[in-house]
């Protein structure tokens, strides 16, 4: 369970780094995502999820 909490903390660290280092880039990306259809966002989310699971399999394997 501590690995789960550590992973969630790392997500916050990476997101915070992006907002701190390049807030304009992050904001433009967020605005572009608002313009995308929900089906496209869903496909992107599924692809990122699958990529993360495959990476986790190889890292933890």
C-alpha positions as CSV (number, residue, x, y, z in Angstrom):
1,X,0.0,0.0,0.0
2,X,2.9,2.4,0.6
3,X,4.0,1.9,-3.0
4,X,0.6,3.2,-4.1
5,X,0.9,6.3,-1.9
6,X,4.5,6.9,-3.2
7,X,3.2,6.6,-6.8
8,X,0.5,9.1,-6.1
9,X,2.9,11.5,-4.5
10,X,5.2,11.3,-7.6
11,X,2.2,12.2,-9.8
12,X,1.8,15.4,-7.7
13,X,5.5,16.1,-8.0
14,X,5.5,15.8,-11.8
15,X,2.3,17.8,-12.2
16,X,3.7,20.5,-9.8
17,X,6.9,20.6,-11.8
18,X,5.0,21.2,-15.0
19,X,2.9,24.0,-13.5
20,X,5.9,25.6,-11.9
21,X,8.3,25.3,-14.8
22,X,6.0,26.0,-17.7
23,X,2.6,27.3,-16.6
24,X,1.9,28.9,-20.0
25,X,2.5,25.6,-21.8
26,X,0.3,23.7,-19.3
27,X,-2.5,26.3,-19.7
28,X,-2.4,26.2,-23.5
29,X,-2.6,22.4,-23.4
30,X,-5.6,22.6,-21.1
31,X,-7.4,25.0,-23.3
32,X,-6.7,22.8,-26.4
33,X,-8.0,19.8,-24.5
34,X,-11.3,21.6,-23.8
35,X,-11.8,22.0,-27.5
36,X,-11.4,18.2,-28.2
37,X,-14.4,16.0,-28.5
38,X,-15.0,13.7,-25.5
39,X,-14.4,10.6,-27.7
40,X,-10.9,11.8,-28.5
41,X,-10.1,12.6,-24.9
42,X,-11.4,9.1,-24.0
43,X,-9.1,7.5,-26.6
44,X,-6.1,9.5,-25.4
45,X,-6.9,8.5,-21.8
46,X,-7.1,4.9,-22.7
47,X,-3.8,5.0,-24.6
48,X,-2.0,6.7,-21.7
49,X,-3.6,4.2,-19.2
50,X,-2.4,1.3,-21.4
51,X,1.1,2.7,-21.8
52,X,1.3,3.2,-18.0
53,X,0.2,-0.3,-17.3
54,X,2.7,-1.8,-19.8
55,X,5.5,0.4,-18.3
56,X,4.5,-0.7,-14.8
57,X,4.6,-4.3,-15.8
58,X,8.2,-4.0,-17.1
59,X,9.4,-1.9,-14.2
60,X,7.9,-4.0,-11.5
61,X,8.0,-7.3,-13.5
